[in-house]
């Protein structure tokens, strides 16, 4: 069975450093061969970044920008990729993921596999209004969110990681973008939730196709950017950490006070430290500083931080 892991790398510095960590952790912790990784570089990406990823063995096709107003819709360019369309399964990712262990056992089946949203963005009542506005006959099926157990639509999934069989990927080629354009016109219903256009339009596409998503567990897409009540009750050993921007100045994943999550983050940090002298992580540190608007750590500062992390891991 052929499987491709894919993401879209936009031009701002934060997406550049995220793509480097995504590739490193997928290979070194996720057990994937570099040739199974596809980073779609949005036009305007620096050639240095493209060449660096290619030297690591990653495929890096250039794609045109889908939207300058809603950059997260650039992920829809992956639906056009012939490389992905030829695979048996694809794993569509946001760039801000760190893989802690292989997820091969989950990349099976004939249904899409995605984790439900962490909090109700948007809540079920707005989904009911959307269904009515769209002329959908059925009512949205309720389900509880992963962290605060609020009600939302059962196909309202976090867009950080989609496991899609070939037939679903092909079916989404026209339907997902069409629903995205429709959602962008629903500002009166959605208000501030319109920013979640990609995940909302995915849910509506699933409804049109008559497909119920096979919901992944929290461990397959664990967010470390949210502070919700009773977070300690959700401590798991994550296979994938969705860290968003929760990094320190040196690019290490910040702990969140949950022992099992922090242990997995510590293992990723140990990998960053171990690979500090390699070209990917040297560029990574510079891009992290650039994204933060800070001067890059000079060599001696970086070495001190790396030694500290190595000591914490070994001790």
Secondary structure, DSSP 8 states (H G I E B T S, - for coil): --EEEEEEE-SSHHHHHHHHHHHHHHHHTS---GGGEEEEEETT--HHHHHHHHHTT-B--EE--S-SSSGGGGGGGGGG-HHHHTSSEEEEE-SSEEE-S--GGGS-SSS-EEEE-SS-SS-HHHHHHHHHHHT-SS---EEE-TTT--EEETT-EEEEEEEEEHHHHHHHHHHHHHHHHHHHT-HHHHGGGGGGHHHHHHHHHHHHHT---EE--GGGSEESS---TTGGGG----SEEE-TT-B-TTS-B---S-HHHHHHHHHHHHHHHHTTTSHHHHHHHHHHHHHHTS----HHHHHHHHHHHHHHHH-
